[in-house]
Amino acid sequence: MNNVLAQRWLLSRRHFLRGLGTTMALPLLGAMTPLRSLAAEPAKPRRSVFVYIPNGVNGMTWQVTKPGRGFDLSPALRPLEKLRDEFTVFSGLHHPNGLGQAHVCADTWLTGAKIDAQSARQYHNTISCDQLMAEVASPHTRFASLELSISSGTGQPNNSTTLAFSRDGVPLPAEDNPRHIFNRLFGEEAGGVAARRLGLNRRRSVLDAVLDDAKSLRRELGTDDRSKLDEYLHSVRDVEQRTVRLDAWLDRPKPKVDGAPYQRNVSKDQAGEYYRTMFDLIVLALRTDMTRVVTYMNGSEGNGLAIPEIGITQSRHQLSHHGGDPEVLARLARSDAFLMQQFAYFLNKLRTELDGGEPLLDRTMVLFGSGMSYGHSHSNSNLPILLAGGRGLGLKHGQHIDYNQPGGDYKLNYDEWLSLCGKPRDEKARLSNLMLTMLQKMGVETERFVDSLRPISEIVA
């Protein structure tokens, strides 16, 4: 069979599946492990949240100058003062594969993949660490993972609006509307369980037909076409696993929670209210154990909200191209502090919500940061990164781990900041080391993630 016929076959099947409300860009949801009994629950849950800010920061007001414990929080981090024992600040981390890149920073923040955005090569990403976690946590929750963003969908290659990528490097679509997110998590479907099960059975029939046809088609294809078909069929099998999973949860009623705060229209024109509402939803999803893995982009490289409530009318992308202008840098610093205020709100919510008698934050690791450091020239070394929570998972905090200048002594002028964001001071200071540490604390059995060298022992209790 020639390429045209093969492409038509794949296209027709995609339309057929979409007609049943199925999408190919889905998380694995346990696809790599058998769906275990819903009763096979670990003693205590392990959770992870990833919060991304775009376009780097104003390093002169972000950079912490003293390593170790007892450090002074920088102006941007002062909103976290009352939480200082709950997080660790890192300086000097980088993704080796991300150096010299521009707007692929979000695409690779959780994957560490090498994406050559400057050439005509085909875009190809790899699995993100959150999805490795989801494979382990998914048998115990209704939703394997939750993808949230400032913009719904996946964006486009090299300028993603989602942080999550499947084992095939396929972006997993994110949601940006609080009402839609709440209804997906806690809403009841029209027609009840019987109607939903009928729809799932219909989907199974379609999937069976797709797989049967594919077996016949595969024998008539050349090597290249077989590879493309196999990639597509892997997505079909993901849908099959998702169908099995949904059916297994049908007879379990969803938690009853107050949805009134999420049924109103929360405008992005009021950035603070919008961010806090999204954080409230994350806390709600974790507290009710609907999921244990969440990614949240509170801005993409091309779309970071203006903050009119503090007089900032420019987008974060515009602020990042400051050219050293002191006035624009001052606005970027105010934007950084504002985002940290919202993040402090989130951590406080996690700390006050109890989970089996202990703070929800103790069983939740929260990674906050960006895939860019110096936005004006798209520099990717000395990434702004901090990790909070997870005491109950064996982490310890209240420190600044500095790979740039372990002895401190920062001048913190513009030239010094620019220098820190250029070539890494420590080639072994890899963001993948931190992600490997988190993966192991989530129960993922691995000794390596992408280009990691070792876990970060300084934060392990």
RODO-2510 file (C-alpha; in nm, 4 decimals, decimal comma):
residues 461
     n   res          X          Y          Z
     1     m     0,0000     0,0000     0,0000
     2     n     0,1411     0,3438    -0,0863
     3     n     0,1981     0,6330     0,1532
     4     v    -0,1133     0,8220     0,0470
     5     l    -0,3428     0,5316     0,1276
     6     a    -0,1714     0,4729     0,4595
     7     q    -0,2073     0,8396     0,5559
     8     r    -0,5738     0,8361     0,4568
     9     w    -0,6293     0,5299     0,6734
    10     l    -0,4677     0,6926     0,9762
    11     l    -0,6594     1,0154     0,9204
    12     s    -0,9917     0,8351     0,8902
    13     r    -0,9282     0,6484     1,2161
    14     r    -0,8330     0,9702     1,3950
    15     h    -1,1614     1,1304     1,2859
    16     f    -1,3515     0,8170     1,3844
    17     l    -1,2035     0,8174     1,7346
    18     r    -1,2524     1,1903     1,7750
    19     g    -1,6157     1,1409     1,6891
    20     l    -1,6437     0,9400     2,0089
    21     g    -1,4813     1,2132     2,2128
    22     t    -1,1403     1,0481     2,2213
    23     t    -0,8117     1,2285     2,1689
    24     m    -0,4750     1,0797     2,0799
    25     a    -0,2733     1,3181     2,2952
    26     l    -0,3381     1,1560     2,6316
    27     p    -0,1273     1,0673     2,9352
    28     l    -0,0393     0,7020     2,9796
    29     l    -0,2670     0,6599     3,2799
    30     g    -0,1060     0,3351     3,3827
    31     a    -0,0456     0,2109     3,0317
    32     m     0,3011     0,0870     3,1195
    33     t     0,1824    -0,1143     3,4193
    34     p    -0,1196    -0,3395     3,4663
    35     l    -0,4240    -0,1744     3,6177
    36     r    -0,3961    -0,2933     3,9750
    37     s    -0,6781    -0,3329     4,2208
    38     l    -0,8140     0,0005     4,3369
    39     a    -0,7914    -0,1345     4,6920
    40     a    -0,4137    -0,1888     4,6687
    41     e    -0,3417     0,1458     4,8321
    42     p    -0,0032     0,2380     4,9809
    43     a     0,0099     0,3429     5,3450
    44     k     0,0414     0,7122     5,2607
    45     p     0,0215     0,8937     4,9252
    46     r     0,3149     1,0614     4,7539
    47     r     0,2406     1,3706     4,5467
    48     s     0,4238     1,6128     4,3182
    49     v     0,3312     1,9497     4,1698
    50     f     0,5311     2,1422     3,9091
    51     v     0,4779     2,5182     3,8746
    52     y     0,6396     2,6980     3,5811
    53     i     0,7064     3,0676     3,5263
    54     p     0,8148     3,1849     3,1792
    55     n     1,0993     3,4019     3,0514
    56     g     1,3287     3,3869     3,3518
    57     v     1,3517     3,6459     3,6288
    58     n     1,5277     3,9642     3,7333
    59     g     1,8302     3,7920     3,8836
    60     m     1,9474     4,1028     4,0692
    61     t     1,6396     4,0808     4,2928
    62     w     1,5968     3,7008     4,2777
    63     q     1,9500     3,5726     4,3441
    64     v     2,0216     3,4592     4,7005
    65     t     2,3762     3,5610     4,7937
    66     k     2,4617     3,3362     5,0893
    67     p     2,4784     2,9554     5,0632
    68     g     2,3745     2,7072     5,3297
    69     r     2,1304     2,7822     5,6101
    70     g     2,0470     3,1118     5,7728
    71     f     2,0573     3,2983     5,4423
    72     d     1,8722     3,6214     5,3766
    73     l     1,5881     3,5887     5,1325
    74     s     1,6250     3,8011     4,8222
    75     p     1,3614     4,0710     4,7566
    76     a     1,1751     3,8475     4,5080
    77     l     1,1578     3,5606     4,7581
    78     r     1,0540     3,7606     5,0661
    79     p     0,6858     3,6636     5,0279
    80     l     0,8060     3,3158     5,1357
    81     e     0,9640     3,4363     5,4623
    82     k     0,7189     3,2550     5,6901
    83     l     0,7732     2,9359     5,4894
    84     r     1,1527     2,9430     5,4744
    85     d     1,1865     2,6079     5,6542
    86     e     0,9609     2,4467     5,3937
    87     f     1,1748     2,4982     5,0820
    88     t     1,5247     2,4897     4,9358
    89     v     1,6586     2,7465     4,6877
    90     f     1,8971     2,6270     4,4158
    91     s     2,1433     2,8387     4,2195
    92     g     2,3420     2,7282     3,9169
    93     l     2,1218     2,4440     3,7920
    94     h     2,0806     2,3951     3,4176
    95     h     1,9747     2,1454     3,1523
    96     p     2,2827     2,0595     2,9409
    97     n     2,0555     2,0003     2,6411
    98     g     1,8811     2,3344     2,6982
    99     l     2,1836     2,5588     2,6748
   100     g     2,1619     2,7963     2,3802
   101     q     1,7918     2,7312     2,3261
   102     a     1,5218     2,9980     2,3176
   103     h     1,1501     2,9282     2,3344
   104     v     1,1789     2,5503     2,3843
   105     c     1,2404     2,6107     2,7553
   106     a     0,8951     2,4989     2,8648
   107     d     0,9021     2,2043     2,6221
   108     t     1,2110     2,0666     2,7917
   109     w     1,1777     2,1880     3,1530
   110     l     1,0540     1,8475     3,2704
   111     t     1,2068     1,6345     2,9939
   112     g     1,5639     1,7610     2,9604
   113     a     1,5462     1,6564     2,5941
   114     k     1,7635     1,7836     2,3138
   115     i     1,5429     1,9750     2,0732
   116     d     1,7223     2,1432     1,7878
   117     a     1,4853     2,4310     1,7304
   118     q     1,7341     2,6129     1,5089
   119     s     1,7387     2,3573     1,2275
   120     a     1,4880     2,1919     0,9969
   121     r     1,4974     1,8670     1,1935
   122     q     1,1686     1,7165     1,3005
   123     y     1,0592     1,8161     1,6507
   124     h     1,0923     1,5271     1,8928
   125     n     1,0554     1,5394     2,2686
   126     t     1,0820     1,2676     2,5346
   127     i     0,8819     1,1688     2,8423
   128     s     0,8548     1,4276     3,1188
   129     c     0,9378     1,3316     3,4750
   130     d     0,5823     1,4058     3,5906
   131     q     0,4530     1,1328     3,3595
   132     l     0,7021     0,8829     3,5003
   133     m     0,5555     0,9686     3,8393
   134     a     0,2027     0,9356     3,7032
   135     e     0,2730     0,5793     3,5911
   136     v     0,3484     0,4866     3,9519
   137     a     0,0727     0,6895     4,1181
   138     s    -0,2059     0,6374     3,8635
   139     p    -0,3447     0,3025     3,9866
   140     h    -0,4594     0,4746     4,3057
   141     t    -0,6339     0,7843     4,1677
   142     r    -0,9173     0,8592     3,9302
   143     f    -0,6937     1,0841     3,7184
   144     a    -0,3334     0,9834     3,6542
   145     s    -0,2250     1,3456     3,6231
   146     l    -0,3665     1,6925     3,5844
   147     e    -0,2291     1,9374     3,3268
   148     l    -0,3050     2,3062     3,3818
   149     s    -0,1831     2,6162     3,2013
   150     i    -0,2435     2,9809     3,1226
   151     s    -0,3486     2,8648     2,7738
   152     s    -0,5476     2,5521     2,6960
   153     g    -0,4246     2,2813     2,4607
   154     t    -0,0638     2,2034     2,3787
   155     g     0,0542     2,5145     2,1983
   156     q     0,2967     2,4399     1,9188
   157     p     0,6373     2,2723     1,8910
   158     n     0,9103     2,4886     2,0426
   159     n     0,6523     2,7057     2,2192
   160     s     0,4500     2,4670     2,4289
   161     t     0,1595     2,5524     2,6588
   162     t     0,1933     2,2282     2,8537
   163     l     0,4746     2,0804     3,0606
   164     a     0,3672     1,7159     3,0288
   165     f     0,4863     1,4781     2,7556
   166     s     0,4096     1,1082     2,7091
   167     r     0,6613     0,8283     2,6527
   168     d     0,6422     0,9064     2,2814
   169     g     0,7168     1,2737     2,3496
   170     v     0,3573     1,3665     2,2666
   171     p     0,2394     1,6840     2,4463
   172     l    -0,0557     1,6302     2,6792
   173     p    -0,3170     1,9052     2,6451
   174     a    -0,3645     2,1417     2,9363
   175     e    -0,6750     2,3219     3,0594
   176     d    -0,6950     2,6887     3,1573
   177     n    -1,0608     2,7390     3,2551
   178     p    -1,1335     2,6869     3,6286
   179     r    -1,4968     2,5921     3,5679
   180     h    -1,4057     2,3301     3,3079
   181     i    -1,1350     2,1907     3,5332
   182     f    -1,3708     2,1598     3,8282
   183     n    -1,6435     1,9964     3,6194
   184     r    -1,3973     1,7470     3,4756
   185     l    -1,2740     1,6531     3,8214
   186     f    -1,5975     1,6543     4,0189
   187     g    -1,8899     1,6916     3,7772
   188     e    -2,1387     1,4137     3,7084
   189     e    -2,1975     1,3120     3,3494
   190     a    -2,5429     1,3294     3,1959
   191     g    -2,7204     0,9955     3,1981
   192     g    -2,5309     0,8563     3,4948
   193     v    -2,3155     0,5466     3,5212
   194     a    -2,5165     0,3337     3,2779
   195     a    -2,4894     0,5845     2,9936
   196     r    -2,1216     0,6381     3,0564
   197     r    -2,0504     0,2641     3,0564
   198     l    -2,2412     0,2243     2,7304
   199     g    -2,0217     0,4925     2,5763
   200     l    -1,7059     0,3219     2,7003
   201     n    -1,8197    -0,0092     2,5547
   202     r    -1,8789     0,1612     2,2218
   203     r    -1,5288     0,3044     2,2401
   204     r    -1,3866    -0,0428     2,3032
   205     s    -1,5546    -0,1701     1,9891
   206     v    -1,4018     0,1106     1,7858
   207     l    -1,0567     0,0452     1,9291
   208     d    -1,0842    -0,3253     1,8528
   209     a    -1,1731    -0,2426     1,4929
   210     v    -0,8806    -0,0022     1,4625
   211     l    -0,6327    -0,2579     1,5949
   212     d    -0,7673    -0,5378     1,3739
   213     d    -0,7466    -0,3207     1,0619
   214     a    -0,3976    -0,2103     1,1565
   215     k    -0,2688    -0,5675     1,1692
   216     s    -0,3787    -0,6192     0,8113
   217     l    -0,2458    -0,2834     0,6969
   218     r     0,0941    -0,3286     0,8622
   219     r     0,1844    -0,6267     0,6422
   220     e     0,1506    -0,4098     0,3307
   221     l     0,3640    -0,1162     0,4476
   222     g     0,7312    -0,0396     0,4061
   223     t     0,9694     0,0040     0,6983
   224     d     0,9204     0,3793     0,7386
   225     d     0,5428     0,3567     0,7210
   226     r     0,5405     0,0708     0,9702
   227     s     0,7294     0,2877     1,2159
   228     k     0,4745     0,5686     1,1775
   229     l     0,1885     0,3238     1,2132
   230     d     0,3411     0,1700     1,5269
   231     e     0,3712     0,5149     1,6836
   232     y     0,0064     0,5833     1,6101
   233     l    -0,1001     0,2442     1,7454
   234     h     0,0848     0,3121     2,0669
   235     s    -0,1489     0,6087     2,1132
   236     v    -0,4469     0,3859     2,0371
   237     r    -0,3361     0,1451     2,3076
   238     d    -0,3065     0,4400     2,5467
   239     v    -0,6715     0,5180     2,4760
   240     e    -0,7559     0,1536     2,5376
   241     q    -0,5855     0,1657     2,8777
   242     r    -0,7657     0,4905     2,9579
   243     t    -1,0978     0,3281     2,8710
   244     v    -1,0295     0,0366     3,1025
   245     r    -0,9306     0,2790     3,3747
   246     l    -1,2416     0,4941     3,3391
   247     d    -1,4638     0,1885     3,3546
   248     a    -1,2914     0,0698     3,6723
   249     w    -1,3781     0,3975     3,8453
   250     l    -1,7364     0,4286     3,7240
   251     d    -1,8896     0,2625     4,0291
   252     r    -1,6956     0,4817     4,2678
   253     p    -1,8808     0,8081     4,3341
   254     k    -1,6817     1,1287     4,3079
   255     p    -1,6234     1,3326     4,6248
   256     k    -1,8893     1,5895     4,7082
   257     v    -1,7271     1,9322     4,7248
   258     d    -1,8497     2,2905     4,7001
   259     g    -1,8250     2,3917     4,3355
   260     a    -1,9752     2,7397     4,3658
   261     p    -1,6389     2,9242     4,3689
   262     y    -1,5457     2,7606     4,0388
   263     q    -1,8654     2,8099     3,8422
   264     r    -1,8156     3,1836     3,7961
   265     n    -1,6045     3,3391     3,5250
   266     v    -1,2588     3,4139     3,6645
   267     s    -1,0988     3,6659     3,4302
   268     k    -0,7291     3,6528     3,3494
   269     d    -0,7406     4,0322     3,3513
   270     q    -0,7202     3,9995     3,7301
   271     a    -0,4075     3,7890     3,7428
   272     g    -0,3935     3,7404     4,1177
   273     e    -0,7487     3,6117     4,1486
   274     y    -0,6999     3,3846     3,8497
   275     y    -0,3735     3,2370     3,9825
   276     r    -0,5180     3,1816     4,3305
   277     t    -0,8250     3,0096     4,1858
   278     m    -0,6048     2,7710     3,9880
   279     f    -0,3982     2,6997     4,2982
   280     d    -0,7178     2,6374     4,4962
   281     l    -0,8187     2,3782     4,2371
   282     i    -0,4843     2,2030     4,2652
   283     v    -0,5188     2,1845     4,6446
   284     l    -0,8730     2,0527     4,6059
   285     a    -0,7646     1,7850     4,3585
   286     l    -0,4824     1,6726     4,5893
   287     r    -0,6898     1,6845     4,9076
   288     t    -0,9606     1,4649     4,7563
   289     d    -0,6944     1,2360     4,6033
   290     m    -0,8350     1,2757     4,2533
   291     t    -0,4750     1,2884     4,1324
   292     r    -0,1263     1,2967     4,2803
   293     v     0,0636     1,4567     3,9927
   294     v    -0,0037     1,8115     3,8670
   295     t     0,1734     2,0410     3,6222
   296     y     0,0834     2,4089     3,6045
   297     m     0,2198     2,6697     3,3652
   298     n     0,1219     3,0099     3,4984
   299     g     0,2597     3,1481     3,1755
   300     s     0,4182     3,0291     2,8545
   301     e     0,7221     3,1840     2,6874
   302     g     0,4909     3,3746     2,4545
   303     n     0,2019     3,4372     2,6940
   304     g     0,2618     3,5601     3,0469
   305     l    -0,0153     3,7663     3,1992
   306     a     0,0011     4,1396     3,2525
   307     i    -0,0681     4,2340     3,6151
   308     p    -0,2876     4,5449     3,6033
   309     e    -0,3644     4,5283     3,9770
   310     i    -0,0054     4,6362     4,0462
   311     g     0,0213     4,8646     3,7453
   312     i     0,2015     4,6278     3,5062
   313     t     0,0349     4,6376     3,1658
   314     q     0,3091     4,4568     2,9726
   315     s     0,3193     4,0812     2,9287
   316     r     0,5979     3,8901     3,1009
   317     h     0,7568     3,8236     2,7613
   318     q     0,7736     4,1973     2,6966
   319     l     0,9261     4,2594     3,0392
   320     s     1,1895     3,9930     2,9808
   321     h     1,3249     4,1830     2,6779
   322     h     1,4365     4,4702     2,8966
   323     g     1,7723     4,5417     2,7290
   324     g     1,9070     4,6427     3,0682
   325     d     1,6582     4,9298     3,1001
   326     p     1,6340     4,9982     3,4779
   327     e     1,2657     5,0898     3,4615
   328     v     1,1657     4,7716     3,2778
   329     l     1,3860     4,5652     3,5097
   330     a     1,2072     4,7214     3,8065
   331     r     0,8734     4,6107     3,6606
   332     l     1,0105     4,2599     3,6056
   333     a     1,1214     4,2528     3,9702
   334     r     0,7707     4,3539     4,0808
   335     s     0,6264     4,0837     3,8570
   336     d     0,8604     3,8256     4,0145
   337     a     0,7566     3,9288     4,3654
   338     f     0,3902     3,9179     4,2685
   339     l     0,4228     3,5630     4,1355
   340     m     0,5977     3,4602     4,4562
   341     q     0,3100     3,6072     4,6579
   342     q     0,0699     3,3788     4,4702
   343     f     0,3050     3,0850     4,5189
   344     a     0,3273     3,1596     4,8921
   345     y    -0,0538     3,1526     4,9002
   346     f    -0,0428     2,8060     4,7430
   347     l     0,2172     2,6692     4,9839
   348     n     0,0244     2,8095     5,2806
   349     k    -0,2898     2,6330     5,1592
   350     l    -0,0989     2,3064     5,1345
   351     r     0,0458     2,3593     5,4810
   352     t    -0,2894     2,4293     5,6471
   353     e    -0,4820     2,1457     5,4771
   354     l    -0,4436     1,8267     5,6773
   355     d    -0,3828     1,4879     5,5209
   356     g    -0,4202     1,2026     5,7696
   357     g    -0,3321     1,4357     6,0553
   358     e    -0,0280     1,5940     5,8884
   359     p    -0,0010     1,8936     5,6549
   360     l    -0,0741     1,8164     5,2927
   361     l     0,2528     1,9905     5,2094
   362     d     0,4482     1,7230     5,3974
   363     r     0,3322     1,4593     5,1490
   364     t     0,3625     1,6879     4,8449
   365     m     0,6784     1,7979     4,6631
   366     v     0,6401     2,1282     4,4762
   367     l     0,8982     2,2280     4,2155
   368     f     0,8843     2,5947     4,1151
   369     g     1,0916     2,7624     3,8487
   370     s     1,1674     2,8436     3,4882
   371     g     1,3560     2,6936     3,1957
   372     m     1,5131     3,0327     3,1266
   373     s     1,7243     3,2572     3,3468
   374     y     1,8095     3,5751     3,1554
   375     g     1,5166     3,6409     2,9254
   376     h     1,6590     3,9218     2,7152
   377     s     1,9077     3,6943     2,5390
   378     h     1,7345     3,3633     2,6210
   379     s     2,0085     3,2351     2,8518
   380     n     1,9512     2,8987     3,0166
   381     s     2,2114     2,8608     3,2894
   382     n     2,1606     2,9472     3,6586
   383     l     1,7910     2,8675     3,6323
   384     p     1,5625     3,0101     3,9035
   385     i     1,4581     2,6947     4,0888
   386     l     1,3219     2,6075     4,4311
   387     l     1,1755     2,2893     4,5768
   388     a     0,9190     2,2966     4,8581
   389     g     0,7415     2,0368     5,0700
   390     g     0,7913     1,6637     5,0908
   391     r     0,9119     1,6394     5,4515
   392     g     0,7012     1,3272     5,4940
   393     l     0,8713     1,1815     5,1860
   394     g     1,2174     1,2255     5,3352
   395     l     1,3242     1,5744     5,2252
   396     k     1,4822     1,8483     5,4355
   397     h     1,4760     2,2193     5,3603
   398     g     1,5575     2,5664     5,4872
   399     q     1,8742     2,6039     5,2816
   400     h     2,0305     2,7577     4,9712
   401     i     2,2330     2,5153     4,7595
   402     d     2,4642     2,7230     4,5432
   403     y     2,6522     2,5618     4,2548
   404     n     2,7676     2,8969     4,1148
   405     q     2,9842     3,0284     4,3960
   406     p     2,9620     2,7976     4,6986
   407     g     3,1381     3,0633     4,9035
   408     g     2,8859     3,3331     4,8130
   409     d     3,0251     3,6850     4,7608
   410     y     2,7840     3,7984     4,4887
   411     k     2,8170     4,1522     4,3587
   412     l     2,4673     4,1311     4,2115
   413     n     2,5183     4,4010     3,9555
   414     y     2,3887     4,3640     3,6030
   415     d     2,7120     4,2273     3,4566
   416     e     2,7535     3,9662     3,7302
   417     w     2,3956     3,8451     3,6822
   418     l     2,4481     3,8216     3,3059
   419     s     2,7679     3,6241     3,3646
   420     l     2,5954     3,3754     3,5961
   421     c     2,3324     3,3057     3,3306
   422     g     2,5852     3,2318     3,0560
   423     k     2,8103     2,9301     3,0711
   424     p     2,7395     2,7057     3,3768
   425     r     2,9869     2,7527     3,6596
   426     d     2,9488     2,3832     3,7494
   427     e     2,8837     2,1450     3,4591
   428     k     2,7644     1,8770     3,7034
   429     a     2,4915     2,1030     3,8462
   430     r     2,2080     1,9544     3,6438
   431     l     1,8386     2,0100     3,6912
   432     s     1,7921     1,6424     3,6062
   433     n     1,9729     1,5573     3,9334
   434     l     1,6940     1,7303     4,1243
   435     m     1,4277     1,5582     3,9161
   436     l     1,5937     1,2222     3,9769
   437     t     1,5743     1,2929     4,3511
   438     m     1,2029     1,3691     4,3198
   439     l     1,1384     1,0620     4,1049
   440     q     1,2943     0,8363     4,3641
   441     k     1,0959     0,9992     4,6447
   442     m     0,7785     0,9384     4,4412
   443     g     0,8580     0,5672     4,4287
   444     v     0,9823     0,5553     4,0686
   445     e     1,2454     0,2824     4,0533
   446     t     1,5227     0,4447     3,8532
   447     e     1,8869     0,5420     3,8985
   448     r     1,8899     0,7910     3,6137
   449     f     1,6790     1,0572     3,4466
   450     v     1,8020     1,1856     3,1096
   451     d     2,1525     1,3185     3,1817
   452     s     2,1406     1,3052     3,5629
   453     l     2,4549     1,2138     3,7507
   454     r     2,3253     1,1493     4,1019
   455     p     2,0456     1,2429     4,3415
   456     i     2,0996     1,5596     4,5449
   457     s     2,1940     1,4187     4,8849
   458     e     2,1917     1,7615     5,0532
   459     i     1,8102     1,7683     5,0560
   460     v     1,7586     1,4044     5,1595
   461     a     1,6919     1,3610     5,5306
***
